[in-house]
């Protein structure tokens, strides 16, 4: 028997957790002896969240999942698949997903498919696609899918350190979703590259080639956009240009790259058909029309011209999605979805009927451009309910600013703790909101133990 | 518009690669000073394949994929998704999948979704489910999916070392497959456990609790079988018992566990309904009817009674799938599919019309029982063509036996090489078959370089 696909599969609900402990980029700039504006304007970042010794990628994931299940009153038995996207490796074999199964023990539900998906910052998108495909597959049993994107992004002392961050996002997946996939419009670009990777297994820090990584990102963006536009035109019978989408949300290692990326898409539109851009832009981009690909990735003048030409549309179509990435930093797999959460927070119900284009990038490299169609939703799964329950403003307000010295000290401690065994943490959860999970100890067999800060509401 | 699922999605083709370098378990037994039969009868293993310094999980994957594409004359542009299941971590961020994209460079095909799936030996099954779901999803674009299960299983000196092994399997996925998923019959069991894990990031070796791991495996088997039977009965309107399936294929860390597992299923059938087993078995299992779960996992007498009672059916329904796992060892993610490849090799076209039940297990823990319905297939994707092109007998015949001393020496060298940079391998590929990829060097930035041994046939 041929069964058919359920309709409007996508995001029913989401919640975000980021550590309340953070450091201001302005203060970090001064502490590092960097020129004024290097981090705040050069990178475009405001603040950076980080895990102290009582938090890690597992505790953040436990917090995000338990919070989502509680807020939406989801019976744990109603979850049929759970997948994690992460590049923060605490164990090379045992998945983060299996740690999260602790939250389902009491319910007796052990029939939950899914493991961890891995490729740099792209793993969350892979997990989300997998969950959506499961709902659309013949093996779907009618229950919800759950996706967790979680990472702690930390860098060795040096120019990359201010691009750190940390967060976990939990996403509930099912049919009739307010945030529905337009599954036929999808362009991927996958290739072998060494732009950012983690070959030093004993260290939490990556090997990064910043310049190469930016070029890889922009090249992948071009390639994905090309495929996306081709598929759109084939199916819709009209060309795609930026005018066809209301918002563009980007994986956000740092805000400056998001600005450059949107400028680049604008330039792509101009190359595809000059009439896609306004007259002033046509004039200002004309000199760069015949650059080769390589020349165009490396031309500072073109970069500036692109950003200038696209500035006004950027403010409308991109700016609303930049809040959390600027305030929290790079969250790796969670970055794109934190940007999307910012858009929901800022635009709320005015998004209904709108199309949002998403660009996911993971070094190494894997990238996909895809799109959502936004609807009102139903039951507890409405756009406005998601925004209310996510409470982005409240979470940003409750943060604890650390001076740069204390941030650096924490990073040093974490270097020793990474991959270590046989230690007890301070157990100090005074900075954490009620209901947050935290690490209490790692025993002599490397087994990790977590506790939960009392919830005031229960 | 509601589109419908394509029919009979499953395995169209597969190929297997294992290193030709191997050591006989009988010789290893003597070398280790173990009692005679400890490895050959106690573990039930005949031989163990391992990577020398010119091979690793990436080279094996490159070999398996290029071989499959060539043998079946698949245009690389016809691949729309590629996923890897592995627990052999060479880089904590960059996926093995991105290394494999090198094989697609010449074709210009970069629009290939998918990354790596991780949870111990289960990652391959997760990748396969993901690929099948993609074909059944609304985002499917009509192209093939490709799944790679690849691992190098190595252990520190001690009792677990003889359970090592290494292999890569490439699986082509699409509709109208000779090996089709019965997607509604599927039981999973997922939980938080520390039976086998890899928390020591700088070492390739796992932390293993052999006894706990075996109990976790058998407990997960019981739980999956229970859910599988419930779903079968609900959909088919009759109870499932072993008689409903022609073959049972198990994840195979070592053959003895496979024997125990089948015995366990037999015991489960007896407990569910004594009439499912024959009269002699009813009598011999009667004394164990009232054991608690824990008691039953730890009773040696029950274990023996189960194996004895199920021996005859084991020889028919399980034995044909044990060849490669006994000859190559534990291949982690590839183990279950190597067992399935053995079944294809041994039974060939007589499998047509048969049902095969598969049990996938990954420590930590994640497990699923699912089933295939076997058909003749069409075009190049027929059962008999798969068997011919896979050439299991030929591959087993062409192996190079190492004396135990040389195996131990290789393990020592590999300990130093794991996670290292800035070295050149011997480049000696004299032991490798034509067309095999091998590692030539790792540069000062940890970048890995591979070459391919000339194919005689081109």
Interface residues (C-beta under 8 A of the other chain):
Chain A: X2 X3 X4 X5 X7 X9 X82 X87 X89 X90 X91 X92 X93 X94 X95 X97 X98 X99 X101 X102 X105 X110 X111 X112 X113 X114 X115 X116 X117 X118 X119 X120 X122 X123 X126 X129 X130 X132 X133 X134 X136 X137 X138 X139 X181 X183 X184 X186 X187 X188 X189 X190 X191 X192 X193 X194 X196 X197 X198 X199 X200 X201 X202 X206 X207 X223 X227 X362 X363 X364 X365 X366 X368 X418 X419 X421 X445 X446 X447
Chain B: X2 X3 X4 X5 X7 X9 X82 X87 X89 X90 X91 X92 X93 X94 X95 X97 X98 X99 X101 X102 X105 X110 X111 X112 X113 X114 X115 X116 X117 X118 X119 X120 X122 X123 X126 X129 X130 X132 X133 X134 X136 X137 X138 X139 X181 X183 X184 X186 X187 X188 X189 X190 X191 X192 X193 X194 X196 X197 X198 X199 X200 X201 X202 X206 X207 X223 X227 X362 X363 X364 X365 X366 X368 X418 X419 X421 X445 X446 X447
